[in-house]
Amino acid sequence: MYRTHTCGELRVKDVNMEITLAGWVQTIRKFGAITFVDLRDRYGITQLLFGEELQPELDANPLGREFVIQAQGFIQERSNKNMNIATGEIEVQVHTFKILNKSAVPPFTITDETDGGDDLRMKYRYLDLRRNAVKKNLELRYAVSRATRNYLHENNFMDIETPFLIKSTPEGARDFVVPSRMNAGQFYALPQSPQTFKQLLMVSGYDRYYQIVKCFRDEDLRADRQPEFTQIDCEMAFVEQEDILNMFEGLIKHIFHEVKGIHYKEKVERMTWEDAMWHYGNDKPDIRFDMKIATLKKPSSVYINKEDHAVLISGADFKVFDEAEAVLAIAAPGCSEYTRKQTDEITEWVKRPQIGMKGMVFIKCNADGTFKSSVDKFYNEEKLKAIAAATNAAAGDLILILAGAEERTRKATSELRLEMGKRRGYRKENEFKLLWVLDFPLFEYDEEGNRWVARHHPFTSPKPGDIEVMISNNPLIENAEKYLEHPYAGIKANAYDLVLNGNEIGGGSIRIYQRPLQEKMFAALGMSEEEALHKFGFLLGAFEYGAPPHGGLAFGFDRLCAILGGSESIKDFIAFPKNNSGRDVMLDAPSTIDDKQFEELQIKLDLKPA
């Protein structure tokens, strides 16, 4: 056999044992007539000692970094122990060795602190995967997968595969399409999710389904996006929202315990979408710290039905506030002693193109109870005190105020809150806070597409009290006048997102399971009866044969792994990821295909200028 043990399992108890190891040469150190080699495999590192009698053979067959070798010898206790590694108390006194395969000089050092840049390591990903830092990420990914499968198995879920070659029904991101040779001129699509299949499985009677499954979306990439990604996809029949929330709180707590050793005992907090937007400026708030947003002024048409404090800032002839659609503020605890240089630096931060604000106003709530601001010319101390009260600022706090167009200002204030949380050390990497966000709008307006779309997807059911509203064509208008263009703008979705440390890690809904309501949903999205039948006739037909009430949830598996591993990028937890242009630089894919393949597919390429 090539090896009797791995490079990570030998200990002092194994002294005097004769063993055989095989692996990769990590480092070589010569000390006079002896040579030390660190031998590495997936399981760890073991030091090999080549004595004086082996030096002629080493001279004739010199070793190099990343050579694959086999070594036989006896375990002995090290005189100079290395307690930083598990095998650091022993070494192997080698009596014979064999070079199994030589290696060219690697393009970068294969260590945790490598000298290889992202592009180089992506090109030689098979070498990058040898690094301990990457290996730990994949081990964590496997641990999350194993914990997930065990929990779902114990709760009677069944792992059922669904197809990758399906029908294109573009409703969100762009589909990846695959030409069919046997059906000339026709195309499959790769699934953006197994959504309709898992609903069909509920119709089929498989009341608890799951998959850890690949999904595909042809969209622009960011740190948390890849063209192919993985979901923990789950569906349950004969359930209400509370059943779903309890089941998957249990799953995420089980993963925390099994993977991180964390006993998450407290109840997962819940928050409505409206409160999330009102207090945090986004629908996935990081609740590891407070610092809630205060609205000093908002347009009458804003989606959030709350009172503002416009009276506090009006009548001062300060045009920045008077002409702004929205004025929002946060109170940063303990920051009143910031210097002018520090406040100027934050002002420049919000003026960056990524944030898009023209400037920032600040108010210092001094420890002695006095106030100092960048708008002292317009607001007296009494007014500043009232603004501080509206923002729940205490003595020693620094109030930061942004003003401008509502949507941009709310987003910028949300980002500023997160930035201040990071600067003040409130966003601790090893602290995990879960949150359910509930009661989303069923519809939202797509500015780019100039149309109304389903906020989650068109299979999401309205809240139980709103179902009759849609079925009876009785419009429900609760929100502001900018939504009057759509008759069902006030309807809430029976949907839920699970948020971890400001990241959406899972989302789902109770599904529509009755044909009349599903048809009404398609019609509300502007889909004709013919289009609905063409795209989703199979699902509508299935609802005619006793579809049960059902709902589910999908976790972003890659993102969950990245958060648990303390990384901002899911690429670090995918064995063979794409770069930010969606390319696999190792395989040089995507690439052209030859003329014969085009002929077989009966496709002619006619590229238009970009």
Summary of the structure (lengths in Angstrom):
residues: 610
radius of gyration: 30.1
end to end distance: 57.6
largest distance: 92.8
contacts: 1823
relative contact order: 0.11
helix: 30%
strand: 25%
